[in-house]
């Protein structure tokens, strides 16, 4: 009995530390290199990804792009940015999008499965904005600074 309890405690502890490591993932915000924006306020970034704001300051359309719901980078982005709109968990964001789709208002951002797919899309769509796990190299995209 003691061995089983110790094993359960150890596996729980390992699971928590692995979960924390995944939650501590970092991210950067990327846009097409030609986008005139260099920094963005966290609240505005949240509004862009929830499609509450659909235009850049120059009037051009915004195309937000998400990563898969199970990715550590999406979890980090959600906690750091979408919490500004009261959604710090991916499940809350998914519920929000279900309500939007059901009411006929909006559809969620497109989802790409990797940083490489995200960078390719953003580099070829001037209005796109997305997040990736690492700072990209290359001239097709640039990183935005997030301000509070």
Secondary structure, DSSP 4 states (H G I P E B T S, - for coil): -HHHHHHHHHHHHHHHHHHHHHHT---EEEEETT----EEEHHHHHHHHTTS--B-TTSPBPEEEEE-TT-HHHHHHHHHTGGGGT--SHHHHHHHHHHHHHHTS--PPEEESSHHHHHHHHHH-TTEEEEESS---SSSEEEEEEE-
